[in-house]
């Protein structure tokens, strides 16, 4: 397997810039998830790594070798698409072995490598079955097997679970992570589903409008989002964002929100001092709220998930969501109060959207 490095990667389609000066390093054996909404540039980046698109600028290095302008056939990679693209007239064995047959690999070796890949994917009992009669999850395993059997330097996957129903999708998330642990393959995986990303990734690259807004471990991105976009995109429900005027004095901060509610932050970070008299956006995860008195507002919505209760209340001109464990005896349209775990506050500049602390 191999390291993948992209340096100042750029892709333009006429006047439209799809990817803007991206920099990433995928370590040997690492599972990177490229995450973001539709049209953010993640699939274009993946296609450039694969050689299916050539970049407008920048470099792509595979195992230390510059492959920027090489076509896909000249790069030792395997690509798994959202659509399975299997041959319906062939059985599972022939579908998995087809890339090796096209390369002229001896039939005995093809048989050995196909059976080895099938055992890894737990579909060895399906080798002589027609692919047209398989369930969606099994067809995706066949597509993965066709990639694995080539033993490439890295795997590139473009929303491979996008067409599966919820049951198969959840199962395949677990299976893909287990498979990665077994073969330790360098993998770049594209998705718009942040739950998939959090479940599988060693590292996540969050993209927005062609820019990598944050690159780091799942816990880094969830706990310390670098931008307001990342804070809002990551998490289900996402981070609550409230903007208020800041008064900073001798290490303490007082925030005044629309409607007159105030929040005191003792021992506030020194970086907030330069925002005295200005607006600051504060982010807090729903699970970092608990019943209390710091902020109050009428209940707008109550959602019971069984293990947790999500309560949406209105604070000033914004709705915030609190996640309480178990069942909570609250009623619609009544007012409640919440306290915040101030150690979990994130601070953002509302003008730039960037993290302050």
C-alpha positions as CSV (number, residue, x, y, z in Angstrom):
1,X,0.0,0.0,0.0
2,X,1.1,3.6,-0.3
3,X,0.9,7.2,0.9
4,X,-1.3,9.6,-1.2
5,X,-0.2,13.3,-1.2
6,X,-2.0,16.1,-2.9
7,X,-0.4,19.5,-3.1
8,X,-2.2,22.8,-4.0
9,X,-4.6,20.7,-6.2
10,X,-6.9,22.8,-8.3
11,X,-9.6,22.0,-10.9
12,X,-11.4,24.5,-13.1
13,X,-14.3,23.8,-15.5
14,X,-14.3,27.0,-17.6
15,X,-15.1,29.8,-15.3
16,X,-16.1,27.5,-12.5
17,X,-13.5,26.4,-9.9
18,X,-14.5,23.0,-8.5
19,X,-11.4,22.5,-6.3
20,X,-9.3,25.3,-4.9
21,X,-5.7,24.6,-3.8
22,X,-6.4,21.5,-1.7
23,X,-3.6,20.0,0.4
24,X,-4.0,16.5,2.0
25,X,-1.8,13.6,3.0
26,X,-3.3,10.1,3.4
27,X,-0.8,8.0,5.3
28,X,0.1,4.5,4.3
29,X,-2.8,2.2,5.5
30,X,-5.0,5.1,6.5
31,X,-8.8,5.4,5.9
32,X,-9.6,8.9,4.8
33,X,-13.2,10.1,4.3
34,X,-13.8,13.1,2.1
35,X,-17.0,14.6,3.5
36,X,-19.3,17.5,2.4
37,X,-22.5,18.5,0.7
38,X,-23.3,17.8,-3.0
39,X,-21.1,20.0,-5.3
40,X,-18.4,20.7,-2.7
41,X,-15.6,19.2,-4.9
42,X,-15.0,15.9,-3.1
43,X,-15.8,13.6,-6.0
44,X,-13.8,15.8,-8.4
45,X,-10.8,15.5,-6.0
46,X,-11.3,11.7,-5.9
47,X,-11.4,11.5,-9.7
48,X,-8.2,13.5,-10.0
49,X,-6.5,11.1,-7.6
50,X,-7.8,8.3,-9.8
51,X,-6.6,9.9,-13.0
52,X,-10.2,10.1,-14.4
53,X,-9.8,13.9,-14.3
54,X,-6.6,15.8,-14.9
55,X,-6.0,18.8,-12.6
56,X,-5.7,22.4,-13.6
57,X,-2.9,23.0,-11.1
58,X,-1.0,21.3,-8.2
59,X,0.5,17.8,-7.8
60,X,-0.6,14.3,-6.9
61,X,2.0,11.9,-5.5
62,X,1.3,8.2,-5.0
63,X,3.9,6.3,-2.9
64,X,6.2,9.3,-3.5
65,X,5.9,9.2,-7.3
66,X,4.4,12.2,-9.2
67,X,1.4,10.8,-11.1
68,X,-0.4,14.2,-11.6
69,X,-0.7,13.9,-15.4
70,X,-0.9,10.1,-15.7
71,X,-4.1,8.5,-16.9
72,X,-6.0,6.1,-14.7
73,X,-4.6,3.0,-16.3
74,X,-1.1,4.2,-15.4
75,X,-1.8,4.4,-11.7
76,X,-2.0,1.4,-9.4
77,X,-5.4,2.2,-7.9
78,X,-8.8,0.5,-7.7
79,X,-12.0,2.5,-7.9
80,X,-15.4,1.4,-6.4
81,X,-18.3,3.4,-7.7
82,X,-21.8,4.1,-6.3
83,X,-23.3,2.0,-9.0
84,X,-22.1,-1.6,-8.8
85,X,-21.3,-1.9,-12.6
86,X,-21.2,-5.7,-12.5
87,X,-21.6,-8.0,-15.5
88,X,-25.0,-9.6,-15.2
89,X,-24.2,-12.5,-17.5
90,X,-21.3,-13.6,-15.3
91,X,-21.4,-15.3,-11.9
92,X,-19.8,-13.9,-8.8
93,X,-16.5,-15.7,-9.4
94,X,-16.1,-14.4,-13.0
95,X,-17.1,-10.9,-12.0
96,X,-14.4,-10.7,-9.3
97,X,-11.8,-12.3,-11.5
98,X,-12.4,-10.3,-14.6
99,X,-9.7,-7.6,-14.0
100,X,-7.1,-10.3,-13.6
101,X,-8.3,-12.1,-16.7
102,X,-8.0,-8.8,-18.6
103,X,-4.4,-8.5,-17.3
104,X,-3.5,-12.0,-18.5
105,X,-2.9,-13.4,-15.1
106,X,-2.7,-17.3,-15.1
107,X,-6.0,-19.0,-14.4
108,X,-4.7,-20.9,-11.4
109,X,-3.6,-17.7,-9.8
110,X,-6.9,-16.0,-10.6
111,X,-8.8,-18.8,-8.9
112,X,-6.6,-18.5,-5.8
113,X,-6.9,-14.7,-5.6
114,X,-10.6,-14.7,-6.2
115,X,-11.3,-17.2,-3.5
116,X,-9.0,-15.3,-1.1
117,X,-10.9,-12.0,-1.8
118,X,-14.3,-13.8,-1.4
119,X,-13.3,-15.2,2.0
120,X,-12.2,-11.8,3.2
121,X,-15.6,-10.4,2.1
122,X,-17.5,-13.5,3.4
123,X,-19.1,-14.3,0.0
124,X,-17.1,-17.4,-0.8
125,X,-20.4,-19.4,-0.6
126,X,-21.8,-17.2,-3.4
127,X,-19.0,-17.7,-5.9
128,X,-21.0,-19.7,-8.3
129,X,-24.2,-17.7,-8.0
130,X,-25.4,-15.2,-10.6
131,X,-24.9,-11.6,-9.5
132,X,-28.4,-10.7,-10.8
133,X,-30.1,-12.6,-8.1
134,X,-28.0,-11.1,-5.2
135,X,-29.2,-8.6,-2.6
136,X,-27.8,-5.1,-2.7
137,X,-25.3,-5.6,0.1
138,X,-23.9,-8.8,-1.6
139,X,-23.6,-7.1,-5.0
140,X,-21.6,-4.3,-3.3
141,X,-19.3,-7.0,-1.8
142,X,-18.7,-8.4,-5.3
143,X,-17.8,-4.9,-6.5
144,X,-15.4,-4.6,-3.6
145,X,-14.0,-8.1,-4.3
146,X,-13.2,-7.0,-7.9
147,X,-11.2,-4.1,-6.5
148,X,-9.4,-6.1,-3.8
149,X,-8.4,-9.0,-6.1
150,X,-6.1,-6.6,-8.0
151,X,-4.1,-5.9,-4.8
152,X,-3.6,-2.2,-5.8
153,X,-1.6,0.5,-3.9
154,X,-4.8,2.2,-2.8
155,X,-8.6,2.0,-2.9
156,X,-10.8,4.9,-4.0
157,X,-14.5,4.7,-3.2
158,X,-17.2,7.2,-4.4
159,X,-20.3,6.9,-2.2
160,X,-20.3,3.1,-2.6
161,X,-23.2,2.6,-0.2
162,X,-25.4,5.4,-1.6
163,X,-27.9,3.1,-3.3
164,X,-28.4,0.7,-0.4
165,X,-31.4,0.7,2.0
166,X,-30.8,1.6,5.6
167,X,-30.4,-2.0,6.9
168,X,-27.8,-2.9,4.3
169,X,-26.1,0.5,4.6
170,X,-25.5,0.1,8.3
171,X,-24.3,-3.4,7.9
172,X,-21.9,-2.4,5.1
173,X,-20.4,0.5,7.1
174,X,-19.5,-2.1,9.8
175,X,-18.2,-4.5,7.1
176,X,-16.1,-1.9,5.4
177,X,-14.4,-0.8,8.6
178,X,-13.7,-4.5,9.5
179,X,-12.3,-5.1,6.0
180,X,-10.0,-2.2,6.3
181,X,-8.8,-3.5,9.7
182,X,-8.0,-6.9,8.0
183,X,-6.2,-5.7,4.9
184,X,-4.9,-2.3,6.2
185,X,-5.3,-0.7,2.7
186,X,-4.8,3.0,2.0
187,X,-8.4,4.1,1.3
188,X,-10.0,7.4,0.2
189,X,-13.8,7.3,0.6
190,X,-16.2,9.9,-0.5
191,X,-19.6,10.5,1.2
192,X,-22.1,13.3,2.1
193,X,-23.2,11.3,5.2
194,X,-21.4,12.5,8.3
195,X,-22.5,9.5,10.3
196,X,-20.7,7.2,7.8
197,X,-17.6,9.4,8.1
198,X,-17.6,9.4,11.9
199,X,-18.1,5.6,12.0
200,X,-15.3,4.6,9.5
201,X,-12.6,7.3,9.2
202,X,-9.2,7.5,10.6
203,X,-9.1,11.1,9.2
204,X,-11.8,13.3,7.7
205,X,-11.5,16.1,5.2
206,X,-14.5,18.3,5.3
207,X,-15.0,20.2,2.0
208,X,-17.2,23.1,1.2
209,X,-17.3,25.0,-2.1
210,X,-14.1,23.4,-3.4
211,X,-12.1,24.1,-0.2
212,X,-10.9,21.7,2.5
213,X,-12.3,23.5,5.5
214,X,-10.8,21.1,8.1
215,X,-8.7,18.0,8.0
216,X,-8.3,15.9,11.2
217,X,-9.5,12.9,13.2
218,X,-13.2,12.5,13.7
219,X,-12.9,13.6,17.4
220,X,-10.9,16.7,16.4
221,X,-13.5,17.8,13.8
222,X,-16.5,17.1,16.1
223,X,-15.0,18.6,19.3
224,X,-13.1,21.5,17.8
225,X,-14.6,22.5,14.4
226,X,-12.4,25.0,12.6
227,X,-15.2,26.9,10.9
228,X,-18.9,27.6,11.5
229,X,-19.7,25.5,8.4
230,X,-18.0,22.4,9.9
231,X,-19.7,23.1,13.3
232,X,-23.1,23.1,11.5
233,X,-22.4,20.3,9.1
234,X,-21.0,17.8,11.7
235,X,-23.2,16.2,14.2
236,X,-26.8,15.0,14.3
237,X,-28.3,17.3,15.5
238,X,-25.5,19.8,14.6
239,X,-23.7,22.2,17.0
240,X,-25.9,25.0,18.3
241,X,-24.7,28.4,17.1
242,X,-25.7,31.7,19.0
243,X,-24.4,35.1,18.2
244,X,-24.2,37.9,20.8
245,X,-22.4,41.0,21.8
246,X,-19.3,40.5,24.0
247,X,-18.1,42.5,27.0
248,X,-14.7,41.3,28.1
249,X,-13.0,42.4,31.3
250,X,-10.2,40.9,33.5
251,X,-10.6,37.5,32.0
252,X,-14.4,37.3,32.3
253,X,-16.8,37.6,29.4
254,X,-20.5,38.6,29.4
255,X,-22.5,37.8,26.3
256,X,-25.8,39.6,25.5
257,X,-28.0,37.8,23.0
258,X,-31.0,39.1,21.0
259,X,-33.9,39.5,23.4
260,X,-31.7,40.6,26.3
261,X,-30.6,37.2,27.7
262,X,-27.1,37.2,29.1
263,X,-24.5,34.5,29.6
264,X,-21.5,34.9,31.9
265,X,-18.3,33.1,31.0
266,X,-15.7,33.1,33.8
267,X,-12.1,32.7,33.0
268,X,-12.8,33.3,29.3
269,X,-10.0,32.6,26.8
270,X,-7.7,35.6,26.4
271,X,-8.2,35.5,22.6
272,X,-11.7,36.9,23.2
273,X,-10.2,40.1,24.5
274,X,-9.8,41.6,21.0
275,X,-13.6,41.0,20.4
276,X,-14.6,43.3,23.3
277,X,-17.6,45.4,22.1
278,X,-18.1,43.1,19.0
279,X,-20.3,40.2,18.1
280,X,-19.0,36.7,18.7
281,X,-20.7,33.4,17.7
282,X,-20.7,30.7,20.4
283,X,-21.1,27.0,19.5
284,X,-22.3,24.3,21.9
285,X,-23.1,20.7,21.2
286,X,-26.6,19.5,22.2
287,X,-25.2,17.0,24.7
288,X,-23.3,19.7,26.5
289,X,-26.6,21.3,27.7
290,X,-28.5,20.2,30.8
291,X,-31.5,21.4,32.7
292,X,-30.7,24.7,34.5
293,X,-31.2,28.5,34.4
294,X,-28.4,30.0,32.3
295,X,-30.5,30.4,29.2
296,X,-34.3,30.1,29.0
297,X,-36.9,29.9,26.4
298,X,-40.2,28.3,25.3
299,X,-40.2,24.8,24.0
300,X,-40.6,24.6,20.3
301,X,-40.3,20.8,19.7
302,X,-39.8,17.6,21.7
303,X,-38.4,14.5,20.0
304,X,-38.1,11.2,21.9
305,X,-35.6,8.8,20.4
306,X,-36.0,6.2,23.1
307,X,-32.6,6.5,24.7
308,X,-32.5,10.3,24.5
309,X,-34.9,13.2,24.4
310,X,-34.2,16.2,22.1
311,X,-35.7,19.4,23.1
312,X,-35.7,22.5,20.9
313,X,-36.2,25.8,22.7
314,X,-36.1,29.4,21.4
315,X,-33.4,31.7,22.8
316,X,-33.7,35.2,21.4
317,X,-34.2,34.8,17.7
318,X,-32.5,31.4,17.4
319,X,-33.6,27.8,18.1
320,X,-31.2,25.6,20.1
321,X,-31.4,21.9,20.6
322,X,-30.6,20.2,23.9
323,X,-30.0,16.4,24.1
324,X,-31.1,14.9,27.4
325,X,-30.5,11.3,28.4
326,X,-33.7,9.2,28.8
327,X,-37.2,10.6,29.1
328,X,-37.6,14.2,30.2
329,X,-40.9,15.4,31.8
330,X,-41.4,18.6,29.7
331,X,-44.4,19.9,27.8
332,X,-44.7,21.7,24.5
333,X,-44.8,25.5,24.5
334,X,-43.8,25.7,28.2
335,X,-40.6,27.5,29.1
336,X,-37.5,25.7,30.3
337,X,-34.0,26.7,31.2
338,X,-30.6,25.1,30.4
339,X,-27.1,25.4,31.7
340,X,-24.0,25.0,29.4
341,X,-20.8,23.0,30.0
342,X,-18.6,26.1,29.3
343,X,-15.6,23.9,28.9
344,X,-17.1,22.7,25.6
345,X,-17.9,26.1,24.1
346,X,-16.5,26.9,20.7
347,X,-15.9,30.5,19.6
348,X,-16.2,31.8,16.1
349,X,-15.8,35.1,14.3
350,X,-19.2,35.7,12.7
351,X,-17.7,37.8,9.9
352,X,-15.2,35.2,8.7
353,X,-16.8,32.0,10.1
354,X,-13.4,31.0,11.5
355,X,-12.7,29.6,14.9
356,X,-11.3,32.1,17.4
357,X,-10.0,29.8,20.1
